[in-house]
Amino acid sequence: MKIKLSNLGILRQAEFTLGDLTIICGGNNTGKTYATYTLFGFLLLWRQKFSIEISNETIDQLLTNGVIQVNVQDYIHIAQDVLSQACKVYTQELHRIFATPVDRFENTTFSIDLDFNQINLELPYNRQISSEKISLLSLFKESYSLNLVITLLVEKIEVKLPIHILKNLIADSLKEIIFAPLLPRPFIASAERTGAAIFRKELNFARNRLLEEMGQVSKDINPLELLLKEYEDYALPVKMNVDFTRNLETIAKKTSFLQTQYPAILENFSDIIGGEYTVTRHDELYFLPRHKKGLKLSMDESSSAVRSLLDLGFYLRHEAQRGDLLLIDEPELNLHPENQRRIARLVARLIHVGIKVFMTTHSDYLIKELSTLIMLNQEDLYVRSIAEREGYCTEELLNIDQVRVYIAQEEQVLLEGKRRKTKIHTLVPANIDQQLGIEVQSFDSAIETMNRIQSAILWREV
């Protein structure tokens, strides 16, 4: 999947391709979060933006015969047009993702390239629409079949399904069959997550704003209108994190595939935070430190690292699904360098079990540890002996084909329609080598400068 964008915040023109692990590095205010939020919003909302037209003839045949077959291949042929139009619609609504004025993104372009040859028609599809008492509609596709079979399960006289609802149900099923295998389910941990952990009970933005306005309402305004008003004071990823944190009692009742199939990964995470999270039936959130039996710490009593990793911890234990895209804005927040290294190794293990990871970072420790995981993945017996001696396992090693790294920085770029290169803010692919790891010059330059200054102080060098 390749993402192309222009005039997005400070990013004048840029593109990046998702790998199993995708990293954007760079200085502050270089566009990393803009790229992250934009990708997250599209992956979260694409079903609402994609439009597939179902003909009246198709509905007439269904209502007449009670069952029809729709050839999925007919809609695969128009998939690129559907995708392109969805990207345009989404771009026009970017201000909602970032909670900005409408004109902030009026010159922005955003597009996604998908490889439609990778549509997986091997997968079966089965959906049944029911009311409280009876089944209404069945939508079914067998494995390897090109036909979506749609069956009315009731007589027209019993229940009359509106035509627009029938069209939407069929279109939704086609979206799932064609696009869902190509567009991963996203989960994001934004940089604001640490504060949300402390104030999770109070952070109901809509409620607080609604109460404030209802307190000021005049007799001429219908308070019910306020209930329908949409508030966009916070970026969508921040809202999602707050909602996730506020609903931990419900989320804790779920079980992810990691908990049942890969408990060692959750044990690795517990090693990083030094304990476990727990939510009581009264929705009280605590941290239980290891080696301190009976001690329960509230979030404001816990370390900033524990708060920073709260969303990630609950996602891994209760929400994670194979094929997900886990987006983490600055995973190194509040973490000691050793735990930053552990996070890198945890990320590698997630990739090996089928969870893709997208992250932004300022951390040289994180990048160096990921470089180590790449460099250790060699057949050389000496390198293998180092991996064994230092306690690395095969599930933590990375191949360069799995990793994409981009540097958000200024670069001379040939803009579309221009003859000469222009210096703009963009995303520059970093060099990745199996023997040398990841090259991030901005980190190396800062470290070299500090080393030079310290050498001059110690050795009296000019």
TORKOL-4160 file (C-alpha; in steps of 0.2 Angstrom, whole numbers, padded with zeros to 4 digits, m for minus):
462
<pt num="1" X="0000" Y="0000" Z="0000"/>
<pt num="2" X="0007" Y="0017" Z="m0005"/>
<pt num="3" X="0001" Y="0033" Z="0002"/>
<pt num="4" X="0004" Y="0049" Z="m0008"/>
<pt num="5" X="0000" Y="0067" Z="m0001"/>
<pt num="6" X="0003" Y="0085" Z="m0004"/>
<pt num="7" X="0001" Y="0101" Z="0005"/>
<pt num="8" X="m0003" Y="0092" Z="0021"/>
<pt num="9" X="0003" Y="0103" Z="0035"/>
<pt num="10" X="0021" Y="0106" Z="0033"/>
<pt num="11" X="0023" Y="0092" Z="0021"/>
<pt num="12" X="0023" Y="0100" Z="0003"/>
<pt num="13" X="0024" Y="0083" Z="m0006"/>
<pt num="14" X="0028" Y="0066" Z="0000"/>
<pt num="15" X="0024" Y="0047" Z="m0002"/>
<pt num="16" X="0027" Y="0032" Z="0009"/>
<pt num="17" X="0024" Y="0013" Z="0007"/>
<pt num="18" X="0018" Y="0003" Z="0021"/>
<pt num="19" X="0029" Y="m0012" Z="0026"/>
<pt num="20" X="0026" Y="m0024" Z="0040"/>
<pt num="21" X="0035" Y="m0011" Z="0051"/>
<pt num="22" X="0034" Y="0007" Z="0045"/>
<pt num="23" X="0044" Y="0021" Z="0054"/>
<pt num="24" X="0044" Y="0040" Z="0052"/>
<pt num="25" X="0058" Y="0049" Z="0060"/>
<pt num="26" X="0063" Y="0067" Z="0060"/>
<pt num="27" X="0063" Y="0083" Z="0070"/>
<pt num="28" X="0049" Y="0092" Z="0079"/>
<pt num="29" X="0036" Y="0100" Z="0067"/>
<pt num="30" X="0041" Y="0090" Z="0052"/>
<pt num="31" X="0025" Y="0082" Z="0048"/>
<pt num="32" X="0026" Y="0065" Z="0056"/>
<pt num="33" X="0010" Y="0067" Z="0066"/>
<pt num="34" X="0001" Y="0074" Z="0051"/>
<pt num="35" X="0005" Y="0059" Z="0040"/>
<pt num="36" X="0000" Y="0047" Z="0054"/>
<pt num="37" X="m0016" Y="0055" Z="0058"/>
<pt num="38" X="m0021" Y="0056" Z="0040"/>
<pt num="39" X="m0018" Y="0037" Z="0037"/>
<pt num="40" X="m0027" Y="0032" Z="0053"/>
<pt num="41" X="m0042" Y="0042" Z="0049"/>
<pt num="42" X="m0044" Y="0034" Z="0031"/>
<pt num="43" X="m0041" Y="0017" Z="0038"/>
<pt num="44" X="m0054" Y="0020" Z="0051"/>
<pt num="45" X="m0067" Y="0028" Z="0040"/>
<pt num="46" X="m0065" Y="0020" Z="0023"/>
<pt num="47" X="m0081" Y="0010" Z="0024"/>
<pt num="48" X="m0091" Y="0027" Z="0025"/>
<pt num="49" X="m0082" Y="0035" Z="0011"/>
<pt num="50" X="m0082" Y="0021" Z="m0002"/>
<pt num="51" X="m0098" Y="0022" Z="m0013"/>
<pt num="52" X="m0103" Y="0006" Z="m0023"/>
<pt num="53" X="m0119" Y="0008" Z="m0034"/>
<pt num="54" X="m0131" Y="m0006" Z="m0034"/>
<pt num="55" X="m0144" Y="m0005" Z="m0049"/>
<pt num="56" X="m0162" Y="m0005" Z="m0047"/>
<pt num="57" X="m0163" Y="m0020" Z="m0059"/>
<pt num="58" X="m0153" Y="m0030" Z="m0046"/>
<pt num="59" X="m0165" Y="m0025" Z="m0032"/>
<pt num="60" X="m0180" Y="m0029" Z="m0044"/>
<pt num="61" X="m0173" Y="m0046" Z="m0047"/>
<pt num="62" X="m0170" Y="m0050" Z="m0029"/>
<pt num="63" X="m0188" Y="m0044" Z="m0024"/>
<pt num="64" X="m0196" Y="m0054" Z="m0038"/>
<pt num="65" X="m0186" Y="m0070" Z="m0036"/>
<pt num="66" X="m0181" Y="m0070" Z="m0018"/>
<pt num="67" X="m0163" Y="m0074" Z="m0022"/>
<pt num="68" X="m0150" Y="m0067" Z="m0034"/>
<pt num="69" X="m0131" Y="m0070" Z="m0037"/>
<pt num="70" X="m0120" Y="m0054" Z="m0039"/>
<pt num="71" X="m0103" Y="m0057" Z="m0048"/>
<pt num="72" X="m0090" Y="m0049" Z="m0037"/>
<pt num="73" X="m0078" Y="m0048" Z="m0052"/>
<pt num="74" X="m0089" Y="m0035" Z="m0060"/>
<pt num="75" X="m0086" Y="m0023" Z="m0045"/>
<pt num="76" X="m0067" Y="m0027" Z="m0044"/>
<pt num="77" X="m0066" Y="m0020" Z="m0062"/>
<pt num="78" X="m0072" Y="m0003" Z="m0055"/>
<pt num="79" X="m0062" Y="m0004" Z="m0038"/>
<pt num="80" X="m0049" Y="0009" Z="m0043"/>
<pt num="81" X="m0063" Y="0022" Z="m0047"/>
<pt num="82" X="m0071" Y="0018" Z="m0031"/>
<pt num="83" X="m0055" Y="0020" Z="m0021"/>
<pt num="84" X="m0050" Y="0036" Z="m0030"/>
<pt num="85" X="m0067" Y="0044" Z="m0027"/>
<pt num="86" X="m0066" Y="0039" Z="m0009"/>
<pt num="87" X="m0049" Y="0047" Z="m0007"/>
<pt num="88" X="m0056" Y="0064" Z="m0014"/>
<pt num="89" X="m0071" Y="0063" Z="m0002"/>
<pt num="90" X="m0060" Y="0059" Z="0013"/>
<pt num="91" X="m0048" Y="0074" Z="0008"/>
<pt num="92" X="m0062" Y="0086" Z="0009"/>
<pt num="93" X="m0066" Y="0080" Z="0026"/>
<pt num="94" X="m0049" Y="0081" Z="0033"/>
<pt num="95" X="m0053" Y="0096" Z="0044"/>
<pt num="96" X="m0064" Y="0084" Z="0054"/>
<pt num="97" X="m0049" Y="0072" Z="0057"/>
<pt num="98" X="m0038" Y="0086" Z="0064"/>
<pt num="99" X="m0052" Y="0097" Z="0071"/>
<pt num="100" X="m0047" Y="0112" Z="0061"/>
<pt num="101" X="m0055" Y="0126" Z="0051"/>
<pt num="102" X="m0063" Y="0119" Z="0035"/>
<pt num="103" X="m0051" Y="0129" Z="0024"/>
<pt num="104" X="m0035" Y="0122" Z="0032"/>
<pt num="105" X="m0034" Y="0107" Z="0020"/>
<pt num="106" X="m0042" Y="0115" Z="0004"/>
<pt num="107" X="m0026" Y="0113" Z="m0006"/>
<pt num="108" X="m0022" Y="0095" Z="0001"/>
<pt num="109" X="m0022" Y="0080" Z="m0010"/>
<pt num="110" X="m0022" Y="0062" Z="m0003"/>
<pt num="111" X="m0022" Y="0046" Z="m0012"/>
<pt num="112" X="m0019" Y="0027" Z="m0008"/>
<pt num="113" X="m0013" Y="0015" Z="m0021"/>
<pt num="114" X="m0018" Y="m0003" Z="m0018"/>
<pt num="115" X="m0013" Y="m0019" Z="m0027"/>
<pt num="116" X="m0030" Y="m0026" Z="m0033"/>
<pt num="117" X="m0021" Y="m0042" Z="m0038"/>
<pt num="118" X="m0020" Y="m0046" Z="m0020"/>
<pt num="119" X="m0039" Y="m0047" Z="m0017"/>
<pt num="120" X="m0041" Y="m0063" Z="m0008"/>
<pt num="121" X="m0057" Y="m0072" Z="m0015"/>
<pt num="122" X="m0052" Y="m0087" Z="m0006"/>
<pt num="123" X="m0060" Y="m0081" Z="0009"/>
<pt num="124" X="m0078" Y="m0085" Z="0012"/>
<pt num="125" X="m0091" Y="m0072" Z="0017"/>
<pt num="126" X="m0107" Y="m0074" Z="0027"/>
<pt num="127" X="m0118" Y="m0061" Z="0034"/>
<pt num="128" X="m0136" Y="m0062" Z="0040"/>
<pt num="129" X="m0148" Y="m0048" Z="0044"/>
<pt num="130" X="m0161" Y="m0051" Z="0057"/>
<pt num="131" X="m0174" Y="m0042" Z="0067"/>
<pt num="132" X="m0178" Y="m0046" Z="0085"/>
<pt num="133" X="m0189" Y="m0061" Z="0080"/>
<pt num="134" X="m0185" Y="m0066" Z="0062"/>
<pt num="135" X="m0170" Y="m0067" Z="0049"/>
<pt num="136" X="m0173" Y="m0055" Z="0035"/>
<pt num="137" X="m0158" Y="m0057" Z="0023"/>
<pt num="138" X="m0143" Y="m0068" Z="0020"/>
<pt num="139" X="m0127" Y="m0063" Z="0010"/>
<pt num="140" X="m0116" Y="m0077" Z="0007"/>
<pt num="141" X="m0100" Y="m0081" Z="m0003"/>
<pt num="142" X="m0091" Y="m0098" Z="m0003"/>
<pt num="143" X="m0072" Y="m0099" Z="m0003"/>
<pt num="144" X="m0065" Y="m0096" Z="m0020"/>
<pt num="145" X="m0081" Y="m0091" Z="m0027"/>
<pt num="146" X="m0084" Y="m0075" Z="m0037"/>
<pt num="147" X="m0103" Y="m0075" Z="m0033"/>
<pt num="148" X="m0111" Y="m0066" Z="m0019"/>
<pt num="149" X="m0128" Y="m0075" Z="m0016"/>
<pt num="150" X="m0141" Y="m0064" Z="m0008"/>
<pt num="151" X="m0157" Y="m0072" Z="m0002"/>
<pt num="152" X="m0173" Y="m0064" Z="0005"/>
<pt num="153" X="m0177" Y="m0074" Z="0020"/>
<pt num="154" X="m0195" Y="m0068" Z="0022"/>
<pt num="155" X="m0210" Y="m0065" Z="0011"/>
<pt num="156" X="m0212" Y="m0047" Z="0005"/>
<pt num="157" X="m0229" Y="m0047" Z="0013"/>
<pt num="158" X="m0222" Y="m0051" Z="0030"/>
<pt num="159" X="m0208" Y="m0038" Z="0031"/>
<pt num="160" X="m0205" Y="m0024" Z="0018"/>
<pt num="161" X="m0186" Y="m0019" Z="0017"/>
<pt num="162" X="m0184" Y="m0002" Z="0010"/>
<pt num="163" X="m0175" Y="m0002" Z="m0007"/>
<pt num="164" X="m0161" Y="0010" Z="m0001"/>
<pt num="165" X="m0157" Y="m0002" Z="0014"/>
<pt num="166" X="m0156" Y="m0017" Z="0002"/>
<pt num="167" X="m0144" Y="m0007" Z="m0009"/>
<pt num="168" X="m0133" Y="m0002" Z="0006"/>
<pt num="169" X="m0132" Y="m0020" Z="0013"/>
<pt num="170" X="m0127" Y="m0027" Z="m0004"/>
<pt num="171" X="m0114" Y="m0013" Z="m0006"/>
<pt num="172" X="m0107" Y="m0015" Z="0011"/>
<pt num="173" X="m0104" Y="m0034" Z="0008"/>
<pt num="174" X="m0095" Y="m0030" Z="m0008"/>
<pt num="175" X="m0084" Y="m0017" Z="0001"/>
<pt num="176" X="m0080" Y="m0031" Z="0014"/>
<pt num="177" X="m0076" Y="m0044" Z="0001"/>
<pt num="178" X="m0065" Y="m0033" Z="m0011"/>
<pt num="179" X="m0057" Y="m0020" Z="0000"/>
<pt num="180" X="m0056" Y="m0026" Z="0018"/>
<pt num="181" X="m0042" Y="m0039" Z="0014"/>
<pt num="182" X="m0032" Y="m0024" Z="0008"/>
<pt num="183" X="m0035" Y="m0011" Z="0021"/>
<pt num="184" X="m0030" Y="m0016" Z="0039"/>
<pt num="185" X="m0040" Y="m0012" Z="0054"/>
<pt num="186" X="m0031" Y="0002" Z="0063"/>
<pt num="187" X="m0028" Y="0005" Z="0082"/>
<pt num="188" X="m0019" Y="0021" Z="0087"/>
<pt num="189" X="m0009" Y="0026" Z="0103"/>
<pt num="190" X="m0008" Y="0045" Z="0101"/>
<pt num="191" X="0005" Y="0055" Z="0110"/>
<pt num="192" X="m0008" Y="0062" Z="0121"/>
<pt num="193" X="m0011" Y="0045" Z="0129"/>
<pt num="194" X="m0002" Y="0048" Z="0145"/>
<pt num="195" X="m0014" Y="0062" Z="0151"/>
<pt num="196" X="m0029" Y="0051" Z="0146"/>
<pt num="197" X="m0024" Y="0038" Z="0158"/>
<pt num="198" X="m0025" Y="0049" Z="0173"/>
<pt num="199" X="m0041" Y="0059" Z="0168"/>
<pt num="200" X="m0051" Y="0045" Z="0159"/>
<pt num="201" X="m0066" Y="0047" Z="0170"/>
<pt num="202" X="m0067" Y="0066" Z="0166"/>
<pt num="203" X="m0063" Y="0066" Z="0148"/>
<pt num="204" X="m0080" Y="0065" Z="0140"/>
<pt num="205" X="m0078" Y="0079" Z="0128"/>
<pt num="206" X="m0095" Y="0079" Z="0121"/>
<pt num="207" X="m0103" Y="0078" Z="0138"/>
<pt num="208" X="m0093" Y="0092" Z="0146"/>
<pt num="209" X="m0096" Y="0103" Z="0131"/>
<pt num="210" X="m0114" Y="0099" Z="0130"/>
<pt num="211" X="m0117" Y="0103" Z="0149"/>
<pt num="212" X="m0108" Y="0120" Z="0147"/>
<pt num="213" X="m0119" Y="0125" Z="0132"/>
<pt num="214" X="m0135" Y="0119" Z="0140"/>
<pt num="215" X="m0131" Y="0130" Z="0155"/>
<pt num="216" X="m0130" Y="0145" Z="0144"/>
<pt num="217" X="m0145" Y="0141" Z="0133"/>
<pt num="218" X="m0158" Y="0154" Z="0131"/>
<pt num="219" X="m0176" Y="0151" Z="0130"/>
<pt num="220" X="m0176" Y="0153" Z="0111"/>
<pt num="221" X="m0165" Y="0138" Z="0108"/>
<pt num="222" X="m0171" Y="0120" Z="0109"/>
<pt num="223" X="m0159" Y="0111" Z="0120"/>
<pt num="224" X="m0163" Y="0095" Z="0110"/>
<pt num="225" X="m0153" Y="0103" Z="0095"/>
<pt num="226" X="m0138" Y="0103" Z="0106"/>
<pt num="227" X="m0139" Y="0084" Z="0108"/>
<pt num="228" X="m0138" Y="0082" Z="0089"/>
<pt num="229" X="m0123" Y="0095" Z="0087"/>
<pt num="230" X="m0107" Y="0087" Z="0082"/>
<pt num="231" X="m0092" Y="0094" Z="0092"/>
<pt num="232" X="m0075" Y="0094" Z="0084"/>
<pt num="233" X="m0063" Y="0101" Z="0097"/>
<pt num="234" X="m0050" Y="0087" Z="0097"/>
<pt num="235" X="m0042" Y="0077" Z="0083"/>
<pt num="236" X="m0050" Y="0060" Z="0079"/>
<pt num="237" X="m0035" Y="0050" Z="0086"/>
<pt num="238" X="m0036" Y="0059" Z="0102"/>
<pt num="239" X="m0055" Y="0056" Z="0104"/>
<pt num="240" X="m0052" Y="0038" Z="0100"/>
<pt num="241" X="m0039" Y="0036" Z="0113"/>
<pt num="242" X="m0050" Y="0044" Z="0126"/>
<pt num="243" X="m0065" Y="0033" Z="0121"/>
<pt num="244" X="m0054" Y="0018" Z="0122"/>
<pt num="245" X="m0048" Y="0023" Z="0139"/>
<pt num="246" X="m0065" Y="0027" Z="0146"/>
<pt num="247" X="m0072" Y="0010" Z="0141"/>
<pt num="248" X="m0058" Y="m0001" Z="0148"/>
<pt num="249" X="m0071" Y="m0010" Z="0159"/>
<pt num="250" X="m0080" Y="m0017" Z="0144"/>
<pt num="251" X="m0064" Y="m0019" Z="0134"/>
<pt num="252" X="m0056" Y="m0030" Z="0148"/>
<pt num="253" X="m0070" Y="m0043" Z="0145"/>
<pt num="254" X="m0063" Y="m0047" Z="0128"/>
<pt num="255" X="m0049" Y="m0059" Z="0124"/>
<pt num="256" X="m0036" Y="m0056" Z="0110"/>
<pt num="257" X="m0028" Y="m0070" Z="0100"/>
<pt num="258" X="m0012" Y="m0065" Z="0108"/>
<pt num="259" X="m0019" Y="m0070" Z="0125"/>
<pt num="260" X="m0024" Y="m0087" Z="0119"/>
<pt num="261" X="m0010" Y="m0091" Z="0107"/>
<pt num="262" X="0005" Y="m0080" Z="0111"/>
<pt num="263" X="0005" Y="m0077" Z="0130"/>
<pt num="264" X="0024" Y="m0075" Z="0129"/>
<pt num="265" X="0022" Y="m0058" Z="0120"/>
<pt num="266" X="0010" Y="m0052" Z="0134"/>
<pt num="267" X="0023" Y="m0058" Z="0147"/>
<pt num="268" X="0036" Y="m0048" Z="0137"/>
<pt num="269" X="0025" Y="m0032" Z="0139"/>
<pt num="270" X="0022" Y="m0036" Z="0158"/>
<pt num="271" X="0041" Y="m0036" Z="0159"/>
<pt num="272" X="0042" Y="m0019" Z="0152"/>
<pt num="273" X="0029" Y="m0011" Z="0164"/>
<pt num="274" X="0035" Y="m0021" Z="0178"/>
<pt num="275" X="0017" Y="m0028" Z="0182"/>
<pt num="276" X="m0001" Y="m0029" Z="0176"/>
<pt num="277" X="m0016" Y="m0018" Z="0173"/>
<pt num="278" X="m0033" Y="m0023" Z="0181"/>
<pt num="279" X="m0050" Y="m0015" Z="0180"/>
<pt num="280" X="m0063" Y="m0019" Z="0194"/>
<pt num="281" X="m0081" Y="m0022" Z="0191"/>
<pt num="282" X="m0084" Y="m0005" Z="0198"/>
<pt num="283" X="m0073" Y="0002" Z="0183"/>
<pt num="284" X="m0058" Y="0006" Z="0194"/>
<pt num="285" X="m0042" Y="0005" Z="0185"/>
<pt num="286" X="m0026" Y="m0001" Z="0195"/>
<pt num="287" X="m0008" Y="m0006" Z="0191"/>
<pt num="288" X="m0002" Y="m0021" Z="0201"/>
<pt num="289" X="0017" Y="m0020" Z="0202"/>
<pt num="290" X="0027" Y="m0037" Z="0202"/>
<pt num="291" X="0035" Y="m0043" Z="0218"/>
<pt num="292" X="0024" Y="m0032" Z="0229"/>
<pt num="293" X="0009" Y="m0043" Z="0233"/>
<pt num="294" X="m0007" Y="m0034" Z="0237"/>
<pt num="295" X="m0001" Y="m0017" Z="0232"/>
<pt num="296" X="m0013" Y="m0008" Z="0220"/>
<pt num="297" X="m0008" Y="0009" Z="0212"/>
<pt num="298" X="m0021" Y="0021" Z="0204"/>
<pt num="299" X="m0015" Y="0029" Z="0188"/>
<pt num="300" X="m0010" Y="0045" Z="0196"/>
<pt num="301" X="0001" Y="0035" Z="0208"/>
<pt num="302" X="0009" Y="0025" Z="0194"/>
<pt num="303" X="0024" Y="0029" Z="0184"/>
<pt num="304" X="0023" Y="0039" Z="0168"/>
<pt num="305" X="0029" Y="0024" Z="0159"/>
<pt num="306" X="0014" Y="0014" Z="0166"/>
<pt num="307" X="0002" Y="0027" Z="0160"/>
<pt num="308" X="0010" Y="0029" Z="0143"/>
<pt num="309" X="0008" Y="0011" Z="0139"/>
<pt num="310" X="m0009" Y="0009" Z="0146"/>
<pt num="311" X="m0018" Y="0009" Z="0129"/>
<pt num="312" X="m0005" Y="m0003" Z="0121"/>
<pt num="313" X="m0007" Y="m0015" Z="0135"/>
<pt num="314" X="m0026" Y="m0016" Z="0134"/>
<pt num="315" X="m0025" Y="m0017" Z="0115"/>
<pt num="316" X="m0013" Y="m0032" Z="0116"/>
<pt num="317" X="m0022" Y="m0042" Z="0129"/>
<pt num="318" X="m0040" Y="m0038" Z="0124"/>
<pt num="319" X="m0042" Y="m0031" Z="0106"/>
<pt num="320" X="m0028" Y="m0036" Z="0095"/>
<pt num="321" X="m0032" Y="m0046" Z="0079"/>
<pt num="322" X="m0021" Y="m0053" Z="0065"/>
<pt num="323" X="m0019" Y="m0041" Z="0051"/>
<pt num="324" X="m0021" Y="m0026" Z="0062"/>
<pt num="325" X="m0011" Y="m0010" Z="0059"/>
<pt num="326" X="m0005" Y="m0004" Z="0076"/>
<pt num="327" X="0000" Y="0015" Z="0075"/>
<pt num="328" X="0010" Y="0022" Z="0089"/>
<pt num="329" X="0015" Y="0040" Z="0090"/>
<pt num="330" X="0032" Y="0041" Z="0099"/>
<pt num="331" X="0032" Y="0024" Z="0108"/>
<pt num="332" X="0047" Y="0029" Z="0118"/>
<pt num="333" X="0037" Y="0042" Z="0128"/>
<pt num="334" X="0042" Y="0041" Z="0146"/>
<pt num="335" X="0053" Y="0025" Z="0144"/>
<pt num="336" X="0070" Y="0022" Z="0150"/>
<pt num="337" X="0082" Y="0017" Z="0136"/>
<pt num="338" X="0082" Y="m0001" Z="0141"/>
<pt num="339" X="0063" Y="m0001" Z="0140"/>
<pt num="340" X="0064" Y="0007" Z="0123"/>
<pt num="341" X="0075" Y="m0007" Z="0117"/>
<pt num="342" X="0062" Y="m0019" Z="0124"/>
<pt num="343" X="0048" Y="m0010" Z="0115"/>
<pt num="344" X="0058" Y="m0013" Z="0099"/>
<pt num="345" X="0059" Y="m0031" Z="0102"/>
<pt num="346" X="0041" Y="m0032" Z="0107"/>
<pt num="347" X="0036" Y="m0024" Z="0090"/>
<pt num="348" X="0047" Y="m0037" Z="0080"/>
<pt num="349" X="0037" Y="m0051" Z="0089"/>
<pt num="350" X="0021" Y="m0043" Z="0085"/>
<pt num="351" X="0026" Y="m0042" Z="0066"/>
<pt num="352" X="0030" Y="m0061" Z="0067"/>
<pt num="353" X="0012" Y="m0065" Z="0072"/>
<pt num="354" X="0004" Y="m0055" Z="0059"/>
<pt num="355" X="0001" Y="m0037" Z="0067"/>
<pt num="356" X="0009" Y="m0023" Z="0056"/>
<pt num="357" X="0016" Y="m0008" Z="0065"/>
<pt num="358" X="0017" Y="0010" Z="0060"/>
<pt num="359" X="0027" Y="0022" Z="0072"/>
<pt num="360" X="0034" Y="0039" Z="0073"/>
<pt num="361" X="0049" Y="0042" Z="0084"/>
<pt num="362" X="0063" Y="0053" Z="0090"/>
<pt num="363" X="0072" Y="0039" Z="0099"/>
<pt num="364" X="0090" Y="0034" Z="0093"/>
<pt num="365" X="0089" Y="0020" Z="0106"/>
<pt num="366" X="0073" Y="0013" Z="0097"/>
<pt num="367" X="0081" Y="0014" Z="0080"/>
<pt num="368" X="0097" Y="0007" Z="0085"/>
<pt num="369" X="0089" Y="m0008" Z="0093"/>
<pt num="370" X="0078" Y="m0011" Z="0077"/>
<pt num="371" X="0094" Y="m0010" Z="0068"/>
<pt num="372" X="0102" Y="m0023" Z="0079"/>
<pt num="373" X="0087" Y="m0035" Z="0075"/>
<pt num="374" X="0090" Y="m0033" Z="0057"/>
<pt num="375" X="0109" Y="m0035" Z="0058"/>
<pt num="376" X="0107" Y="m0051" Z="0069"/>
<pt num="377" X="0096" Y="m0059" Z="0055"/>
<pt num="378" X="0110" Y="m0067" Z="0046"/>
<pt num="379" X="0116" Y="m0085" Z="0042"/>
<pt num="380" X="0134" Y="m0081" Z="0048"/>
<pt num="381" X="0138" Y="m0092" Z="0063"/>
<pt num="382" X="0147" Y="m0079" Z="0072"/>
<pt num="383" X="0132" Y="m0067" Z="0071"/>
<pt num="384" X="0121" Y="m0081" Z="0077"/>
<pt num="385" X="0132" Y="m0084" Z="0092"/>
<pt num="386" X="0130" Y="m0066" Z="0097"/>
<pt num="387" X="0111" Y="m0067" Z="0095"/>
<pt num="388" X="0111" Y="m0082" Z="0106"/>
<pt num="389" X="0124" Y="m0075" Z="0119"/>
<pt num="390" X="0114" Y="m0059" Z="0121"/>
<pt num="391" X="0097" Y="m0068" Z="0123"/>
<pt num="392" X="0089" Y="m0063" Z="0106"/>
<pt num="393" X="0076" Y="m0076" Z="0099"/>
<pt num="394" X="0072" Y="m0080" Z="0081"/>
<pt num="395" X="0055" Y="m0071" Z="0083"/>
<pt num="396" X="0063" Y="m0055" Z="0087"/>
<pt num="397" X="0074" Y="m0054" Z="0071"/>
<pt num="398" X="0069" Y="m0043" Z="0056"/>
<pt num="399" X="0072" Y="m0044" Z="0038"/>
<pt num="400" X="0075" Y="m0028" Z="0028"/>
<pt num="401" X="0061" Y="m0033" Z="0016"/>
<pt num="402" X="0049" Y="m0031" Z="0031"/>
<pt num="403" X="0055" Y="m0013" Z="0036"/>
<pt num="404" X="0052" Y="0004" Z="0029"/>
<pt num="405" X="0059" Y="0019" Z="0037"/>
<pt num="406" X="0057" Y="0038" Z="0031"/>
<pt num="407" X="0065" Y="0054" Z="0037"/>
<pt num="408" X="0054" Y="0069" Z="0039"/>
<pt num="409" X="0065" Y="0083" Z="0033"/>
<pt num="410" X="0069" Y="0096" Z="0020"/>
<pt num="411" X="0075" Y="0090" Z="0003"/>
<pt num="412" X="0077" Y="0095" Z="m0015"/>
<pt num="413" X="0062" Y="0088" Z="m0024"/>
<pt num="414" X="0056" Y="0089" Z="m0042"/>
<pt num="415" X="0038" Y="0094" Z="m0039"/>
<pt num="416" X="0024" Y="0089" Z="m0051"/>
<pt num="417" X="0023" Y="0101" Z="m0066"/>
<pt num="418" X="0040" Y="0109" Z="m0062"/>
<pt num="419" X="0057" Y="0107" Z="m0071"/>
<pt num="420" X="0068" Y="0112" Z="m0057"/>
<pt num="421" X="0070" Y="0104" Z="m0040"/>
<pt num="422" X="0063" Y="0114" Z="m0025"/>
<pt num="423" X="0068" Y="0112" Z="m0007"/>
<pt num="424" X="0053" Y="0107" Z="0003"/>
<pt num="425" X="0048" Y="0097" Z="0018"/>
<pt num="426" X="0045" Y="0079" Z="0013"/>
<pt num="427" X="0048" Y="0061" Z="0018"/>
<pt num="428" X="0065" Y="0054" Z="0012"/>
<pt num="429" X="0067" Y="0035" Z="0012"/>
<pt num="430" X="0081" Y="0029" Z="0024"/>
<pt num="431" X="0095" Y="0017" Z="0019"/>
<pt num="432" X="0092" Y="0000" Z="0027"/>
<pt num="433" X="0106" Y="m0014" Z="0025"/>
<pt num="434" X="0106" Y="m0031" Z="0032"/>
<pt num="435" X="0123" Y="m0029" Z="0038"/>
<pt num="436" X="0123" Y="m0011" Z="0043"/>
<pt num="437" X="0105" Y="m0009" Z="0049"/>
<pt num="438" X="0095" Y="0008" Z="0048"/>
<pt num="439" X="0104" Y="0024" Z="0043"/>
<pt num="440" X="0096" Y="0039" Z="0051"/>
<pt num="441" X="0108" Y="0054" Z="0048"/>
<pt num="442" X="0098" Y="0067" Z="0059"/>
<pt num="443" X="0101" Y="0056" Z="0074"/>
<pt num="444" X="0119" Y="0052" Z="0069"/>
<pt num="445" X="0123" Y="0070" Z="0067"/>
<pt num="446" X="0116" Y="0075" Z="0084"/>
<pt num="447" X="0126" Y="0061" Z="0092"/>
<pt num="448" X="0142" Y="0065" Z="0083"/>
<pt num="449" X="0141" Y="0083" Z="0088"/>
<pt num="450" X="0139" Y="0079" Z="0106"/>
<pt num="451" X="0154" Y="0067" Z="0105"/>
<pt num="452" X="0164" Y="0080" Z="0097"/>
<pt num="453" X="0161" Y="0093" Z="0111"/>
<pt num="454" X="0164" Y="0080" Z="0124"/>
<pt num="455" X="0180" Y="0075" Z="0116"/>
<pt num="456" X="0186" Y="0093" Z="0115"/>
<pt num="457" X="0183" Y="0095" Z="0133"/>
<pt num="458" X="0192" Y="0079" Z="0139"/>
<pt num="459" X="0206" Y="0079" Z="0127"/>
<pt num="460" X="0209" Y="0098" Z="0125"/>
<pt num="461" X="0206" Y="0097" Z="0106"/>
<pt num="462" X="0202" Y="0112" Z="0096"/>
